[in-house]
Amino acid sequence: MDKRISLIAANWKMHKTIGETVSFIETLQKEVGPCTDREVMIAPPYTALDAARKAMTMEGYKLAAQNFHWEEKGAYTGEISGPMLKDLGCDCVILGHSERRHLFGETDEMIQKKLAAAFKFGLLPILCVGEVLEEREAGRTLEVIGTQLERAVQGLSREESGKIVIAYEPVWAIGTGKTATPGQAQEVHLAIRQHIAALFDKEVANRLRILYGGSVKPDNVDALMAQPDIDGLLVGGASLEVSSFKRIVQYQFVEK
Ligand SMILES: O=C(CO)COP(=O)(O)O
Protein backbone atom coordinates (compact mmCIF):
# COMPACT_ATOMS: atom_id res chain seq x y z
CA MET A 1 0.00 0.00 0.00
CA ASP A 2 1.22 3.53 -0.77
CA LYS A 3 2.30 5.50 2.25
CA ARG A 4 -0.13 8.32 2.87
CA ILE A 5 1.08 11.30 4.88
CA SER A 6 -1.50 12.17 7.52
CA LEU A 7 -3.35 15.48 7.49
CA ILE A 8 -4.68 17.07 10.66
CA ALA A 9 -6.98 19.91 9.70
CA ALA A 10 -8.66 22.65 11.73
CA ASN A 11 -11.95 24.03 10.48
CA TRP A 12 -12.54 27.15 12.52
CA LYS A 13 -15.95 27.92 10.96
CA MET A 14 -17.11 31.43 11.97
CA HIS A 15 -14.59 31.87 14.79
CA LYS A 16 -11.55 34.06 15.49
CA THR A 17 -10.47 37.56 14.61
CA ILE A 18 -7.19 38.39 12.86
CA GLY A 19 -5.39 38.92 16.17
CA GLU A 20 -6.67 35.63 17.61
CA THR A 21 -5.65 33.80 14.44
CA VAL A 22 -2.08 35.11 14.49
CA SER A 23 -1.66 34.42 18.17
CA PHE A 24 -2.99 30.83 17.74
CA ILE A 25 -0.71 30.02 14.80
CA GLU A 26 2.38 31.51 16.43
CA THR A 27 1.78 29.59 19.66
CA LEU A 28 1.00 26.32 17.85
CA GLN A 29 4.16 26.51 15.76
CA LYS A 30 6.25 27.37 18.81
CA GLU A 31 4.85 24.42 20.76
CA VAL A 32 4.70 21.83 17.96
CA GLY A 33 7.57 22.94 15.71
CA PRO A 34 7.97 22.05 12.04
CA CYS A 35 6.07 18.96 10.84
CA THR A 36 7.68 16.56 8.40
CA ASP A 37 5.86 13.29 9.05
CA ARG A 38 2.37 14.83 9.08
CA GLU A 39 0.67 17.93 7.67
CA VAL A 40 -1.26 20.48 9.68
CA MET A 41 -3.90 22.54 7.95
CA ILE A 42 -5.79 25.52 9.29
CA ALA A 43 -8.95 26.97 7.76
CA PRO A 44 -9.67 30.34 9.39
CA PRO A 45 -12.47 32.63 8.22
CA TYR A 46 -11.78 34.54 4.97
CA THR A 47 -10.98 37.73 6.90
CA ALA A 48 -7.99 36.12 8.63
CA LEU A 49 -6.50 34.21 5.66
CA ASP A 50 -3.91 36.84 4.79
CA ALA A 51 -2.69 37.21 8.37
CA ALA A 52 -2.66 33.43 8.81
CA ARG A 53 -0.51 33.00 5.68
CA LYS A 54 2.02 35.51 7.02
CA ALA A 55 2.07 33.86 10.44
CA MET A 56 2.74 30.36 8.99
CA THR A 57 6.49 30.21 8.81
CA MET A 58 7.25 26.56 9.51
CA GLU A 59 7.39 23.50 7.29
CA GLY A 60 4.31 21.28 7.21
CA TYR A 61 1.63 23.94 7.83
CA LYS A 62 -1.00 24.54 5.16
CA LEU A 63 -3.67 27.18 4.73
CA ALA A 64 -7.23 26.46 3.62
CA ALA A 65 -10.38 28.43 2.93
CA GLN A 66 -13.70 27.06 4.15
CA ASN A 67 -15.54 27.56 0.86
CA PHE A 68 -15.38 29.38 -2.48
CA HIS A 69 -17.33 30.04 -5.67
CA TRP A 70 -16.59 28.03 -8.81
CA GLU A 71 -16.51 30.98 -11.20
CA GLU A 72 -13.31 32.94 -11.72
CA LYS A 73 -15.05 36.33 -11.40
CA GLY A 74 -18.36 38.02 -12.11
CA ALA A 75 -21.56 39.40 -10.62
CA TYR A 76 -21.76 37.12 -7.57
CA THR A 77 -22.24 39.46 -4.62
CA GLY A 78 -20.65 38.19 -1.45
CA GLU A 79 -18.67 35.40 -3.10
CA ILE A 80 -14.92 34.68 -3.24
CA SER A 81 -13.22 32.96 -6.19
CA GLY A 82 -10.38 30.47 -6.54
CA PRO A 83 -7.91 32.99 -7.99
CA MET A 84 -8.68 35.30 -5.02
CA LEU A 85 -7.82 32.48 -2.61
CA LYS A 86 -4.62 31.72 -4.53
CA ASP A 87 -3.80 35.41 -4.33
CA LEU A 88 -3.99 35.16 -0.55
CA GLY A 89 -1.67 32.15 -0.56
CA CYS A 90 -4.24 29.43 0.15
CA ASP A 91 -3.15 25.86 -0.51
CA CYS A 92 -6.50 24.11 -0.05
CA VAL A 93 -10.24 24.64 0.08
CA ILE A 94 -12.91 22.78 2.05
CA LEU A 95 -15.91 21.84 -0.12
CA GLY A 96 -19.40 20.59 0.64
CA HIS A 97 -19.17 20.83 4.42
CA SER A 98 -22.45 19.65 5.93
CA GLU A 99 -23.11 23.16 7.26
CA ARG A 100 -22.82 24.45 3.68
CA ARG A 101 -25.12 21.67 2.45
CA HIS A 102 -27.74 21.89 5.20
CA LEU A 103 -27.70 25.55 6.31
CA PHE A 104 -26.92 27.19 2.97
CA GLY A 105 -28.53 24.79 0.52
CA GLU A 106 -25.45 23.61 -1.36
CA THR A 107 -26.30 20.80 -3.74
CA ASP A 108 -24.20 17.95 -5.12
CA GLU A 109 -24.20 19.78 -8.45
CA MET A 110 -22.70 22.94 -6.90
CA ILE A 111 -20.11 20.85 -5.08
CA GLN A 112 -19.16 19.09 -8.32
CA LYS A 113 -18.57 22.49 -9.96
CA LYS A 114 -16.49 23.62 -7.00
CA LEU A 115 -14.39 20.46 -7.10
CA ALA A 116 -13.60 20.95 -10.79
CA ALA A 117 -12.83 24.64 -10.14
CA ALA A 118 -10.44 23.78 -7.29
CA PHE A 119 -8.28 21.83 -9.74
CA LYS A 120 -8.61 24.52 -12.40
CA PHE A 121 -7.31 27.16 -10.00
CA GLY A 122 -4.67 25.03 -8.29
CA LEU A 123 -6.26 24.47 -4.87
CA LEU A 124 -6.23 21.11 -3.10
CA PRO A 125 -9.88 20.21 -2.45
CA ILE A 126 -11.09 18.67 0.78
CA LEU A 127 -14.44 17.16 -0.12
CA CYS A 128 -16.80 16.56 2.81
CA VAL A 129 -19.38 13.77 2.74
CA GLY A 130 -21.60 12.38 5.46
CA GLU A 131 -25.00 11.04 6.37
CA VAL A 132 -27.65 12.46 8.71
CA LEU A 133 -28.93 10.44 11.67
CA GLU A 134 -32.14 9.25 9.97
CA GLU A 135 -30.10 7.93 7.04
CA ARG A 136 -27.77 6.03 9.39
CA GLU A 137 -30.70 4.62 11.35
CA ALA A 138 -32.35 3.50 8.13
CA GLY A 139 -29.13 1.64 7.17
CA ARG A 140 -28.53 3.97 4.22
CA THR A 141 -25.12 5.40 5.22
CA LEU A 142 -23.03 3.78 2.48
CA GLU A 143 -25.63 4.45 -0.20
CA VAL A 144 -25.88 8.16 0.72
CA ILE A 145 -22.12 8.61 0.79
CA GLY A 146 -21.69 6.67 -2.46
CA THR A 147 -24.13 9.02 -4.19
CA GLN A 148 -22.45 12.16 -2.78
CA LEU A 149 -19.08 10.87 -3.99
CA GLU A 150 -20.22 9.83 -7.45
CA ARG A 151 -21.90 13.16 -8.09
CA ALA A 152 -18.95 15.20 -6.80
CA VAL A 153 -16.23 13.49 -8.84
CA GLN A 154 -18.15 13.51 -12.11
CA GLY A 155 -15.90 14.78 -14.89
CA LEU A 156 -12.66 14.58 -12.92
CA SER A 157 -9.66 12.85 -14.45
CA ARG A 158 -8.12 9.79 -12.84
CA GLU A 159 -5.10 11.84 -11.83
CA GLU A 160 -7.24 14.55 -10.20
CA SER A 161 -9.30 11.99 -8.31
CA GLY A 162 -6.22 10.54 -6.65
CA LYS A 163 -5.34 13.97 -5.29
CA ILE A 164 -8.63 14.78 -3.59
CA VAL A 165 -8.78 14.66 0.17
CA ILE A 166 -12.12 13.27 1.33
CA ALA A 167 -13.47 14.09 4.77
CA TYR A 168 -16.06 11.72 6.19
CA GLU A 169 -18.13 13.77 8.61
CA PRO A 170 -21.27 12.03 9.91
CA VAL A 171 -23.67 14.95 10.37
CA TRP A 172 -24.99 13.50 13.66
CA ALA A 173 -21.45 13.68 15.12
CA ILE A 174 -20.68 17.31 14.25
CA GLY A 175 -20.62 19.58 17.28
CA THR A 176 -22.76 17.14 19.24
CA GLY A 177 -20.08 15.43 21.31
CA LYS A 178 -21.19 12.12 19.73
CA THR A 179 -18.23 10.63 17.88
CA ALA A 180 -18.52 7.74 15.49
CA THR A 181 -16.69 4.86 17.15
CA PRO A 182 -13.33 4.09 15.53
CA GLY A 183 -14.97 0.94 14.11
CA GLN A 184 -17.92 2.86 12.62
CA ALA A 185 -15.57 5.43 11.07
CA GLN A 186 -13.23 2.74 9.70
CA GLU A 187 -16.15 0.90 8.08
CA VAL A 188 -17.19 4.01 6.15
CA HIS A 189 -13.60 5.00 5.27
CA LEU A 190 -12.97 1.56 3.82
CA ALA A 191 -16.24 1.75 1.85
CA ILE A 192 -15.22 5.16 0.47
CA ARG A 193 -11.88 3.74 -0.66
CA GLN A 194 -13.58 0.76 -2.28
CA HIS A 195 -16.08 3.04 -3.98
CA ILE A 196 -13.30 5.18 -5.46
CA ALA A 197 -11.50 1.99 -6.55
CA ALA A 198 -14.66 0.94 -8.39
CA LEU A 199 -15.12 4.38 -9.99
CA PHE A 200 -11.44 4.74 -10.98
CA ASP A 201 -9.01 2.02 -9.88
CA LYS A 202 -7.20 0.59 -6.87
CA GLU A 203 -4.09 2.68 -7.26
CA VAL A 204 -6.08 5.93 -7.16
CA ALA A 205 -7.99 4.63 -4.13
CA ASN A 206 -4.78 3.75 -2.29
CA ARG A 207 -3.38 7.23 -2.82
CA LEU A 208 -6.53 8.91 -1.50
CA ARG A 209 -6.37 10.52 1.93
CA ILE A 210 -9.59 10.14 3.90
CA LEU A 211 -10.09 12.27 7.01
CA TYR A 212 -12.60 11.71 9.80
CA GLY A 213 -14.49 14.67 11.29
CA GLY A 214 -17.13 14.91 14.03
CA SER A 215 -16.41 15.59 17.69
CA VAL A 216 -12.72 14.70 17.44
CA LYS A 217 -11.15 15.39 20.84
CA PRO A 218 -7.80 14.74 22.54
CA ASP A 219 -9.25 11.64 24.20
CA ASN A 220 -10.44 9.89 21.03
CA VAL A 221 -7.74 10.97 18.57
CA ASP A 222 -5.35 8.06 19.06
CA ALA A 223 -7.99 5.35 18.63
CA LEU A 224 -9.33 7.03 15.47
CA MET A 225 -5.88 7.53 13.95
CA ALA A 226 -4.95 3.89 14.61
CA GLN A 227 -7.58 2.73 12.08
CA PRO A 228 -6.04 1.56 8.79
CA ASP A 229 -8.17 3.77 6.51
CA ILE A 230 -8.22 6.93 8.63
CA ASP A 231 -5.50 9.19 7.22
CA GLY A 232 -6.24 12.32 9.16
CA LEU A 233 -8.86 14.42 10.90
CA LEU A 234 -11.01 17.47 10.28
CA VAL A 235 -11.51 19.12 13.64
CA GLY A 236 -14.05 21.80 14.57
CA GLY A 237 -14.57 22.71 18.23
CA ALA A 238 -11.37 21.14 19.58
CA SER A 239 -9.28 23.07 17.04
CA LEU A 240 -10.14 26.42 18.60
CA GLU A 241 -7.83 26.03 21.62
CA VAL A 242 -4.11 25.54 21.10
CA SER A 243 -3.89 23.03 23.97
CA SER A 244 -6.46 20.61 22.54
CA PHE A 245 -5.49 21.04 18.88
CA LYS A 246 -1.82 20.54 19.75
CA ARG A 247 -2.63 17.20 21.40
CA ILE A 248 -4.60 16.16 18.32
CA VAL A 249 -1.73 17.16 15.99
CA GLN A 250 0.60 15.15 18.20
CA TYR A 251 -1.54 12.00 18.00
CA GLN A 252 0.22 8.75 18.73
CA PHE A 253 1.64 7.43 15.47
CA VAL A 254 1.14 3.74 14.65
CA GLU A 255 2.59 2.07 11.58
CA LYS A 256 -0.28 0.84 9.36
O1 LIG B 1 -17.53 20.05 11.29
C1 LIG B 1 -16.49 19.65 11.77
C2 LIG B 1 -15.21 19.90 11.10
O2 LIG B 1 -15.38 20.33 9.79
C3 LIG B 1 -16.48 18.92 13.06
O3 LIG B 1 -16.86 19.78 14.05
P1 LIG B 1 -16.70 19.33 15.60
O4 LIG B 1 -15.27 18.82 15.73
O5 LIG B 1 -16.96 20.58 16.38
O6 LIG B 1 -17.69 18.25 15.81
Ligand as a Chemical Component Dictionary entry (heavy atoms), coordinates in Angstrom:
data_LIG
# 
_chem_comp.id                   LIG 
_chem_comp.type                 NON-POLYMER 
_chem_comp.pdbx_formal_charge   0 
_chem_comp.three_letter_code    LIG 
# 
loop_
_chem_comp_atom.comp_id 
_chem_comp_atom.atom_id 
_chem_comp_atom.alt_atom_id 
_chem_comp_atom.type_symbol 
_chem_comp_atom.charge 
_chem_comp_atom.model_Cartn_x 
_chem_comp_atom.model_Cartn_y 
_chem_comp_atom.model_Cartn_z 
_chem_comp_atom.pdbx_ordinal 
LIG O1 O1 O 0 -17.534 20.047 11.291 1  
LIG C1 C1 C 0 -16.491 19.646 11.770 2  
LIG C2 C2 C 0 -15.206 19.898 11.104 3  
LIG O2 O2 O 0 -15.382 20.331 9.794  4  
LIG C3 C3 C 0 -16.480 18.923 13.055 5  
LIG O3 O3 O 0 -16.859 19.785 14.045 6  
LIG P1 P1 P 0 -16.700 19.335 15.597 7  
LIG O4 O4 O 0 -15.271 18.822 15.729 8  
LIG O5 O5 O 0 -16.956 20.583 16.377 9  
LIG O6 O6 O 0 -17.691 18.249 15.812 10 
# 
loop_
_chem_comp_bond.comp_id 
_chem_comp_bond.atom_id_1 
_chem_comp_bond.atom_id_2 
_chem_comp_bond.value_order 
_chem_comp_bond.pdbx_ordinal 
LIG O1 C1 DOUB 1 
LIG C1 C2 SING 2 
LIG C1 C3 SING 3 
LIG C2 O2 SING 4 
LIG C3 O3 SING 5 
LIG O3 P1 SING 6 
LIG P1 O4 DOUB 7 
LIG P1 O5 SING 8 
LIG P1 O6 SING 9 
# 
